[in-house]
């Protein structure tokens, strides 16, 4: 049609559309097949994702060095290869998927002779992929012992930091993030009531920033999700606790739910929660910068290592600096005012329980937690 050719109506169907798409894909595949035939080596990258029917599929990319790249002596190229649906997400099932992907390059077996140009494989950190015994990695290395197997540095970093903060006070704060998000996730009524409280508080305290609902804190980008969710809590903490207090005595709410909300209110008004949010915003800040850097499309090895070293340096600086000089922590502590009559501390008009004990806890554990996170990052680049 673009060239003035009348196609009629015979080809305007889903079946012909599928057929044309197949030939377009085949043409693209043939183009990079000719490129791969002229390179000395290449690597495969693949990851799983679910389709509309929630069925898992493995998507493969192929990466190689192009010796004829523009403006550079050598440049890297990456191209889509194929999508394959595994029969089973096990080592053997993934091995069949791996063989199918190689067949798209006219490689008919996983053997030293056929796969001489394959030098690297990149996957996520699932045990079915990376386990040396009982995983795809182990099966492939039996046939191709030279293969360099790498799983996503950014994903590895996220998991390492997550592991470093387990069994610390972050578990308490993280539980609050999850339950607050679920509380407002599907309730337009609660969100409307919360909006009114947030508006009043912002007029009173001249709060900056947008957004009122708690943010979903779970996902593959663990650090960025947690960091953003923690900052939202610090911004609207008084609104959340005020709303919880109101809901816990609202007779239109089921008695069972009122008791649960009352329990949340009594728990989360302990100072260790809001002070913990400020503490972990500072701890996760250099990690979040590193996490975003590792997700950059133009990332190279040098930039990745530089970012990692910079994050470790920042964490080491935190561990050597008095906690009352940490930016977010110091700012939140300064905003906590003491009631002259009761001598209790308040933040955004919310009375905080056990304020002194909370500050003492984080003062005593600051260096240890920074060390945990720093060691986890160091461990990430030495796996």
Order of alpha helices (4+ residues) and beta strands (2+ residues): alpha-beta-beta-beta-alpha-beta-alpha-alpha-beta-alpha-alpha-alpha-alpha-alpha-alpha-alpha-alpha-beta-beta-beta-alpha
